[in-house]
Amino acid sequence: MNAAAFAPALLLLAACSGAEAPGETAGGAAAPGDRIDCSVAVAADYERSCTIEAADGADGRLLIVRKPDGGFRRLIVTADGVVAADGAEQATATILSDGRIEVEIGGDRFRLPATVR
């Protein structure tokens, strides 16, 4: 499924202004101990070991997903889907049956909370 096919679901995630998204505290920082499922560097199993920070920017909602190895990925939620904020690697997104969105970029996969209607 391409990103444009589920853009309305992503808009709900992007439209959160003033209210914190799940896993967020005031100011967009990740809540201590709050983790999302991720599979880093083509690991077979998902672990609840990544954190997410969010902030609104000129191009859309900026998400910074921090990996357990200290690395991070910067993503932007736009009206057209989820895109990489920088770098040469493209992000692809898929809606999961439980309402989360799985984003894959450079062999890393992240399951992000979202409200899907």
DRENMAR-966770 format. One record per atom (N, C-alpha, C, CB): residue number from 1; residue in three letters; atom name; y, z, x. Coordinates in pm, whole numbers. Atoms other than C-alpha are relative to their C-alpha. Glycine has a CB too. Example, Ala and Ser with C-alpha at 12.3 -4.5 7.8 and 13.67 -1.06 7.14 Angstrom:
! residues 2
ATOM,1,ala,N,-119,0,89
ATOM,1,ala,CA,-450,780,1230
ATOM,1,ala,C,120,0,90
ATOM,1,ala,CB,3,125,-99
ATOM,2,ser,N,-119,-6,-82
ATOM,2,ser,CA,-106,714,1367
ATOM,2,ser,C,109,73,-77
ATOM,2,ser,CB,46,-142,41
//
This chain:
! residues 117
ATOM,1,met,N,-117,0,85
ATOM,1,met,CA,0,0,0
ATOM,1,met,C,123,0,90
ATOM,1,met,CB,0,122,-97
ATOM,2,asn,N,-119,4,-84
ATOM,2,asn,CA,338,-92,144
ATOM,2,asn,C,100,105,-45
ATOM,2,asn,CB,63,-139,-3
ATOM,3,ala,N,-97,-107,27
ATOM,3,ala,CA,631,148,160
ATOM,3,ala,C,84,-29,-124
ATOM,3,ala,CB,90,20,120
ATOM,4,ala,N,-85,33,115
ATOM,4,ala,CA,835,-39,-102
ATOM,4,ala,C,-69,30,-131
ATOM,4,ala,CB,39,-147,5
ATOM,5,ala,N,74,-23,124
ATOM,5,ala,CA,560,10,-360
ATOM,5,ala,C,11,145,-46
ATOM,5,ala,CB,-146,-36,19
ATOM,6,phe,N,-13,-138,43
ATOM,6,phe,CA,613,385,-359
ATOM,6,phe,C,135,60,38
ATOM,6,phe,CB,-111,84,59
ATOM,7,ala,N,-135,-46,-33
ATOM,7,ala,CA,983,407,-273
ATOM,7,ala,C,53,106,-97
ATOM,7,ala,CB,95,-117,3
ATOM,8,pro,N,-49,-106,89
ATOM,8,pro,CA,1059,610,-592
ATOM,8,pro,C,-50,138,39
ATOM,8,pro,CB,-40,-30,-142
ATOM,9,ala,N,52,-129,-42
ATOM,9,ala,CA,832,888,-466
ATOM,9,ala,C,73,50,123
ATOM,9,ala,CB,-150,-10,29
ATOM,10,leu,N,-70,-39,-121
ATOM,10,leu,CA,1007,888,-131
ATOM,10,leu,C,144,37,-31
ATOM,10,leu,CB,-3,-112,102
ATOM,11,leu,N,-136,-34,38
ATOM,11,leu,CA,1346,896,-298
ATOM,11,leu,C,9,144,-46
ATOM,11,leu,CB,50,-94,-110
ATOM,12,leu,N,-1,-139,43
ATOM,12,leu,CA,1254,1228,-453
ATOM,12,leu,C,5,93,120
ATOM,12,leu,CB,-124,31,-84
ATOM,13,leu,N,-4,-78,-122
ATOM,13,leu,CA,1190,1366,-106
ATOM,13,leu,C,137,-11,65
ATOM,13,leu,CB,-110,-45,97
ATOM,14,ala,N,-129,23,-63
ATOM,14,ala,CA,1515,1213,21
ATOM,14,ala,C,114,62,-78
ATOM,14,ala,CB,25,-148,17
ATOM,15,ala,N,-110,-46,85
ATOM,15,ala,CA,1723,1336,-272
ATOM,15,ala,C,20,150,4
ATOM,15,ala,CB,-25,-42,-141
ATOM,16,cys,N,-14,-145,-7
ATOM,16,cys,CA,1671,1705,-197
ATOM,16,cys,C,126,36,77
ATOM,16,cys,CB,-124,65,66
ATOM,17,ser,N,-121,-45,-69
ATOM,17,ser,CA,2024,1818,-121
ATOM,17,ser,C,35,138,-50
ATOM,17,ser,CB,119,-99,-23
ATOM,18,gly,N,-33,-137,36
ATOM,18,gly,CA,2114,2183,-115
ATOM,18,gly,C,-123,86,-16
ATOM,18,gly,CB,79,2,-127
ATOM,19,ala,N,123,-77,16
ATOM,19,ala,CA,1760,2292,-200
ATOM,19,ala,C,-93,-33,116
ATOM,19,ala,CB,-68,-30,-136
ATOM,20,glu,N,92,21,-110
ATOM,20,glu,CA,1502,2336,70
ATOM,20,glu,C,-127,-66,-48
ATOM,20,glu,CB,-31,130,70
ATOM,21,ala,N,130,60,26
ATOM,21,ala,CA,1193,2120,77
ATOM,21,ala,C,-106,101,41
ATOM,21,ala,CB,-17,-136,78
ATOM,22,pro,N,105,-93,-42
ATOM,22,pro,CA,856,2295,114
ATOM,22,pro,C,-5,9,152
ATOM,22,pro,CB,-137,-43,-56
ATOM,23,gly,N,7,-19,-143
ATOM,23,gly,CA,832,2443,462
ATOM,23,gly,C,135,4,67
ATOM,23,gly,CB,-81,-108,60
ATOM,24,glu,N,-136,5,-55
ATOM,24,glu,CA,1208,2449,506
ATOM,24,glu,C,76,127,-33
ATOM,24,glu,CB,75,-122,-55
ATOM,25,thr,N,-92,-110,27
ATOM,25,thr,CA,1463,2724,535
ATOM,25,thr,C,139,-58,-9
ATOM,25,thr,CB,-9,112,111
ATOM,26,ala,N,-138,48,9
ATOM,26,ala,CA,1838,2698,481
ATOM,26,ala,C,38,-63,133
ATOM,26,ala,CB,97,115,-36
ATOM,27,gly,N,-40,70,-121
ATOM,27,gly,CA,1984,2451,731
ATOM,27,gly,C,-103,-100,46
ATOM,27,gly,CB,26,97,108
ATOM,28,gly,N,99,102,-33
ATOM,28,gly,CA,1667,2239,744
ATOM,28,gly,C,-104,40,102
ATOM,28,gly,CB,69,-119,48
ATOM,29,ala,N,97,-41,-101
ATOM,29,ala,CA,1471,2441,1000
ATOM,29,ala,C,-133,35,-65
ATOM,29,ala,CB,53,119,81
ATOM,30,ala,N,133,-33,51
ATOM,30,ala,CA,1098,2487,958
ATOM,30,ala,C,-15,151,-12
ATOM,30,ala,CB,-110,-58,93
ATOM,31,ala,N,24,-142,19
ATOM,31,ala,CA,1000,2825,818
ATOM,31,ala,C,-106,47,101
ATOM,31,ala,CB,-45,30,-145
ATOM,32,pro,N,98,-49,-98
ATOM,32,pro,CA,814,3037,1078
ATOM,32,pro,C,-139,9,-62
ATOM,32,pro,CB,43,137,55
ATOM,33,gly,N,137,-8,45
ATOM,33,gly,CA,440,3003,1041
ATOM,33,gly,C,-38,-102,-106
ATOM,33,gly,CB,-27,134,-52
ATOM,34,asp,N,30,99,102
ATOM,34,asp,CA,468,2725,782
ATOM,34,asp,C,-37,-131,70
ATOM,34,asp,CB,121,-20,-97
ATOM,35,arg,N,53,117,-71
ATOM,35,arg,CA,263,2426,896
ATOM,35,arg,C,-40,-109,-98
ATOM,35,arg,CB,-120,40,86
ATOM,36,ile,N,53,111,77
ATOM,36,ile,CA,164,2083,772
ATOM,36,ile,C,-125,-51,71
ATOM,36,ile,CB,106,-114,-16
ATOM,37,asp,N,120,58,-58
ATOM,37,asp,CA,-166,1903,828
ATOM,37,asp,C,38,-119,86
ATOM,37,asp,CB,-99,-42,-110
ATOM,38,cys,N,-25,115,-86
ATOM,38,cys,CA,-164,1660,1118
ATOM,38,cys,C,-123,-29,85
ATOM,38,cys,CB,122,25,90
ATOM,39,ser,N,104,46,-92
ATOM,39,ser,CA,-400,1462,1337
ATOM,39,ser,C,74,-71,112
ATOM,39,ser,CB,-106,-96,-72
ATOM,40,val,N,-82,49,-111
ATOM,40,val,CA,-241,1404,1676
ATOM,40,val,C,-84,-78,100
ATOM,40,val,CB,71,117,70
ATOM,41,ala,N,62,85,-103
ATOM,41,ala,CA,-333,1127,1920
ATOM,41,ala,C,-143,-38,-36
ATOM,41,ala,CB,2,71,135
ATOM,42,val,N,126,49,56
ATOM,42,val,CA,-619,981,1713
ATOM,42,val,C,-113,104,2
ATOM,42,val,CB,-45,-122,76
ATOM,43,ala,N,102,-104,15
ATOM,43,ala,CA,-799,1315,1686
ATOM,43,ala,C,-70,-21,-134
ATOM,43,ala,CB,63,144,8
ATOM,44,ala,N,78,26,120
ATOM,44,ala,CA,-1074,1296,1426
ATOM,44,ala,C,35,96,-114
ATOM,44,ala,CB,-147,9,31
ATOM,45,asp,N,-21,-101,103
ATOM,45,asp,CA,-991,1617,1240
ATOM,45,asp,C,147,35,-16
ATOM,45,asp,CB,-80,126,33
ATOM,46,tyr,N,-135,-48,28
ATOM,46,tyr,CA,-674,1731,1072
ATOM,46,tyr,C,3,150,27
ATOM,46,tyr,CB,42,-31,-147
ATOM,47,glu,N,-23,-143,-18
ATOM,47,glu,CA,-536,2070,1168
ATOM,47,glu,C,136,32,-57
ATOM,47,glu,CB,-10,41,151
ATOM,48,arg,N,-128,-44,55
ATOM,48,arg,CA,-257,2265,1007
ATOM,48,arg,C,81,58,117
ATOM,48,arg,CB,-19,107,-116
ATOM,49,ser,N,-61,-45,-125
ATOM,49,ser,CA,-66,2278,1336
ATOM,49,ser,C,135,-64,31
ATOM,49,ser,CB,-94,-27,112
ATOM,50,cys,N,-131,62,-21
ATOM,50,cys,CA,253,2071,1299
ATOM,50,cys,C,102,64,-92
ATOM,50,cys,CB,-6,-154,-24
ATOM,51,thr,N,-107,-50,85
ATOM,51,thr,CA,589,2183,1164
ATOM,51,thr,C,97,-114,-28
ATOM,51,thr,CB,74,120,67
ATOM,52,ile,N,-95,104,39
ATOM,52,ile,CA,863,1983,995
ATOM,52,ile,C,138,60,-22
ATOM,52,ile,CB,-47,-73,-127
ATOM,53,glu,N,-139,-36,23
ATOM,53,glu,CA,1241,2010,998
ATOM,53,glu,C,65,-118,-70
ATOM,53,glu,CB,74,35,134
ATOM,54,ala,N,-66,108,74
ATOM,54,ala,CA,1469,1809,769
ATOM,54,ala,C,150,21,-4
ATOM,54,ala,CB,-56,-8,-144
ATOM,55,ala,N,-147,-3,12
ATOM,55,ala,CA,1837,1720,755
ATOM,55,ala,C,43,-132,-60
ATOM,55,ala,CB,69,24,140
ATOM,56,asp,N,-54,123,57
ATOM,56,asp,CA,2043,1468,563
ATOM,56,asp,C,89,-68,102
ATOM,56,asp,CB,78,28,-130
ATOM,57,gly,N,-80,78,-93
ATOM,57,gly,CA,2196,1190,771
ATOM,57,gly,C,56,-124,-68
ATOM,57,gly,CB,-82,-40,122
ATOM,58,ala,N,-63,121,54
ATOM,58,ala,CA,2393,870,721
ATOM,58,ala,C,-102,-105,-41
ATOM,58,ala,CB,96,-59,103
ATOM,59,asp,N,102,101,29
ATOM,59,asp,CA,2075,659,720
ATOM,59,asp,C,-105,47,-100
ATOM,59,asp,CB,-67,-41,126
ATOM,60,gly,N,100,-56,91
ATOM,60,gly,CA,1874,889,490
ATOM,60,gly,C,-39,139,48
ATOM,60,gly,CB,-124,-91,-11
ATOM,61,arg,N,49,-134,-37
ATOM,61,arg,CA,1679,1212,518
ATOM,61,arg,C,-75,-9,132
ATOM,61,arg,CB,-91,60,-113
ATOM,62,leu,N,63,-2,-131
ATOM,62,leu,CA,1586,1278,881
ATOM,62,leu,C,-106,109,3
ATOM,62,leu,CB,104,22,113
ATOM,63,leu,N,109,-96,-14
ATOM,63,leu,CA,1250,1446,936
ATOM,63,leu,C,-38,6,148
ATOM,63,leu,CB,-123,-40,-88
ATOM,64,ile,N,51,-18,-135
ATOM,64,ile,CA,1150,1590,1272
ATOM,64,ile,C,-131,75,-13
ATOM,64,ile,CB,104,78,93
ATOM,65,val,N,133,-60,6
ATOM,65,val,CA,778,1659,1289
ATOM,65,val,C,-36,43,141
ATOM,65,val,CB,-107,-100,-59
ATOM,66,arg,N,34,-55,-132
ATOM,66,arg,CA,688,1885,1580
ATOM,66,arg,C,-151,17,12
ATOM,66,arg,CB,73,136,23
ATOM,67,lys,N,143,-4,-25
ATOM,67,lys,CA,339,1853,1727
ATOM,67,lys,C,-36,123,84
ATOM,67,lys,CB,-46,-130,71
ATOM,68,pro,N,40,-121,-73
ATOM,68,pro,CA,138,2141,1878
ATOM,68,pro,C,10,-14,152
ATOM,68,pro,CB,-141,37,-37
ATOM,69,asp,N,-9,19,-145
ATOM,69,asp,CA,158,1984,2227
ATOM,69,asp,C,144,1,50
ATOM,69,asp,CB,-66,-131,38
ATOM,70,gly,N,-140,-4,-38
ATOM,70,gly,CA,539,2015,2225
ATOM,70,gly,C,74,-130,-28
ATOM,70,gly,CB,12,33,145
ATOM,71,gly,N,-62,127,34
ATOM,71,gly,CA,602,1651,2136
ATOM,71,gly,C,50,1,-144
ATOM,71,gly,CB,-99,-116,20
ATOM,72,phe,N,-51,8,137
ATOM,72,phe,CA,775,1539,1819
ATOM,72,phe,C,17,-146,-38
ATOM,72,phe,CB,134,76,-14
ATOM,73,arg,N,-29,131,57
ATOM,73,arg,CA,831,1239,1594
ATOM,73,arg,C,119,15,-92
ATOM,73,arg,CB,-124,-59,-77
ATOM,74,arg,N,-117,2,88
ATOM,74,arg,CA,1161,1156,1424
ATOM,74,arg,C,-20,-113,-100
ATOM,74,arg,CB,132,-19,81
ATOM,75,leu,N,19,96,107
ATOM,75,leu,CA,1130,981,1088
ATOM,75,leu,C,120,4,-93
ATOM,75,leu,CB,-131,30,-79
ATOM,76,ile,N,-107,5,100
ATOM,76,ile,CA,1384,869,830
ATOM,76,ile,C,-61,-44,-132
ATOM,76,ile,CB,115,-97,44
ATOM,77,val,N,42,37,136
ATOM,77,val,CA,1309,864,457
ATOM,77,val,C,114,-82,-59
ATOM,77,val,CB,-34,128,-90
ATOM,78,thr,N,-102,90,55
ATOM,78,thr,CA,1497,566,312
ATOM,78,thr,C,-44,-46,-139
ATOM,78,thr,CB,24,-123,93
ATOM,79,ala,N,36,56,131
ATOM,79,ala,CA,1499,385,-23
ATOM,79,ala,C,-119,-94,12
ATOM,79,ala,CB,120,-73,-61
ATOM,80,asp,N,110,94,-22
ATOM,80,asp,CA,1245,144,129
ATOM,80,asp,C,-127,66,51
ATOM,80,asp,CB,41,-106,97
ATOM,81,gly,N,119,-68,-50
ATOM,81,gly,CA,1002,405,261
ATOM,81,gly,C,32,92,115
ATOM,81,gly,CB,-104,-101,42
ATOM,82,val,N,-16,-84,-118
ATOM,82,val,CA,951,606,578
ATOM,82,val,C,-1,-92,121
ATOM,82,val,CB,-112,109,10
ATOM,83,val,N,-10,81,-121
ATOM,83,val,CA,1061,449,906
ATOM,83,val,C,18,91,121
ATOM,83,val,CB,116,-102,-10
ATOM,84,ala,N,-24,-74,-123
ATOM,84,ala,CA,1067,563,1267
ATOM,84,ala,C,151,4,25
ATOM,84,ala,CB,-75,-66,120
ATOM,85,ala,N,-143,-15,-26
ATOM,85,ala,CA,1411,697,1357
ATOM,85,ala,C,39,-62,133
ATOM,85,ala,CB,39,146,-3
ATOM,86,asp,N,-27,59,-131
ATOM,86,asp,CA,1383,568,1713
ATOM,86,asp,C,-131,-43,63
ATOM,86,asp,CB,75,100,92
ATOM,87,gly,N,120,45,-69
ATOM,87,gly,CA,1141,406,1953
ATOM,87,gly,C,-50,-133,-52
ATOM,87,gly,CB,-109,103,-12
ATOM,88,ala,N,54,132,32
ATOM,88,ala,CA,937,89,1935
ATOM,88,ala,C,-114,5,-100
ATOM,88,ala,CB,-46,-68,126
ATOM,89,glu,N,114,-10,90
ATOM,89,glu,CA,652,222,1720
ATOM,89,glu,C,45,6,-145
ATOM,89,glu,CB,-84,122,35
ATOM,90,gln,N,-31,-1,143
ATOM,90,gln,CA,654,158,1347
ATOM,90,gln,C,-81,108,-70
ATOM,90,gln,CB,-29,-138,-62
ATOM,91,ala,N,67,-98,83
ATOM,91,ala,CA,565,419,1089
ATOM,91,ala,C,-55,-70,-124
ATOM,91,ala,CB,96,117,-39
ATOM,92,thr,N,55,48,127
ATOM,92,thr,CA,335,339,797
ATOM,92,thr,C,-31,122,-85
ATOM,92,thr,CB,-129,-88,22
ATOM,93,ala,N,18,-113,91
ATOM,93,ala,CA,305,560,490
ATOM,93,ala,C,-93,-38,-114
ATOM,93,ala,CB,134,48,-54
ATOM,94,thr,N,95,18,109
ATOM,94,thr,CA,40,601,223
ATOM,94,thr,C,7,122,-91
ATOM,94,thr,CB,-145,-21,53
ATOM,95,ile,N,4,-112,95
ATOM,95,ile,CA,42,814,-93
ATOM,95,ile,C,-145,49,-8
ATOM,95,ile,CB,53,-42,-142
ATOM,96,leu,N,132,-61,13
ATOM,96,leu,CA,-254,1054,-102
ATOM,96,leu,C,-22,43,-144
ATOM,96,leu,CB,-16,120,96
ATOM,97,ser,N,33,-36,139
ATOM,97,ser,CA,-432,1152,-423
ATOM,97,ser,C,53,137,-39
ATOM,97,ser,CB,-149,-5,-20
ATOM,98,asp,N,-50,-134,31
ATOM,98,asp,CA,-301,1510,-396
ATOM,98,asp,C,153,5,-5
ATOM,98,asp,CB,-51,99,102
ATOM,99,gly,N,-145,5,11
ATOM,99,gly,CA,63,1393,-408
ATOM,99,gly,C,74,8,132
ATOM,99,gly,CB,45,109,-87
ATOM,100,arg,N,-66,2,-130
ATOM,100,arg,CA,131,1421,-37
ATOM,100,arg,C,10,-144,50
ATOM,100,arg,CB,-75,89,102
ATOM,101,ile,N,-13,130,-65
ATOM,101,ile,CA,234,1128,180
ATOM,101,ile,C,-54,13,141
ATOM,101,ile,CB,148,-50,-1
ATOM,102,glu,N,49,3,-137
ATOM,102,glu,CA,44,1045,497
ATOM,102,glu,C,78,-104,77
ATOM,102,glu,CB,-152,-29,5
ATOM,103,val,N,-77,90,-86
ATOM,103,val,CA,261,894,770
ATOM,103,val,C,-75,-13,131
ATOM,103,val,CB,146,53,23
ATOM,104,glu,N,66,27,-127
ATOM,104,glu,CA,97,728,1071
ATOM,104,glu,C,99,-69,93
ATOM,104,glu,CB,-127,-88,-19
ATOM,105,ile,N,-85,62,-101
ATOM,105,ile,CA,290,646,1387
ATOM,105,ile,C,-60,25,138
ATOM,105,ile,CB,146,56,-8
ATOM,106,gly,N,52,-11,-136
ATOM,106,gly,CA,151,575,1731
ATOM,106,gly,C,-128,79,15
ATOM,106,gly,CB,102,61,86
ATOM,107,gly,N,126,-74,-5
ATOM,107,gly,CA,-192,721,1653
ATOM,107,gly,C,9,141,-54
ATOM,107,gly,CB,-48,5,140
ATOM,108,asp,N,-18,-132,62
ATOM,108,asp,CA,-44,1042,1511
ATOM,108,asp,C,7,-17,-151
ATOM,108,asp,CB,128,71,54
ATOM,109,arg,N,-6,4,146
ATOM,109,arg,CA,-91,1115,1140
ATOM,109,arg,C,48,135,-52
ATOM,109,arg,CB,-138,-37,-61
ATOM,110,phe,N,-60,-121,57
ATOM,110,phe,CA,109,1364,936
ATOM,110,phe,C,-9,-6,-151
ATOM,110,phe,CB,147,16,46
ATOM,111,arg,N,5,-8,145
ATOM,111,arg,CA,54,1475,577
ATOM,111,arg,C,118,84,-47
ATOM,111,arg,CB,-136,63,-50
ATOM,112,leu,N,-126,-62,39
ATOM,112,leu,CA,395,1550,432
ATOM,112,leu,C,2,35,-148
ATOM,112,leu,CB,116,-92,32
ATOM,113,pro,N,-14,-35,142
ATOM,113,pro,CA,472,1732,107
ATOM,113,pro,C,97,-95,-68
ATOM,113,pro,CB,48,146,-17
ATOM,114,ala,N,-87,89,77
ATOM,114,ala,CA,626,1510,-160
ATOM,114,ala,C,-28,21,-148
ATOM,114,ala,CB,-21,-149,40
ATOM,115,thr,N,18,-1,144
ATOM,115,thr,CA,677,1501,-533
ATOM,115,thr,C,-15,-145,-43
ATOM,115,thr,CB,120,70,-74
ATOM,116,val,N,28,137,42
ATOM,116,val,CA,518,1186,-671
ATOM,116,val,C,-2,-4,-151
ATOM,116,val,CB,-134,-51,59
ATOM,117,arg,N,-5,15,147
ATOM,117,arg,CA,599,1075,-1025
ATOM,117,arg,C,-57,-132,-42
ATOM,117,arg,CB,143,14,-52
//
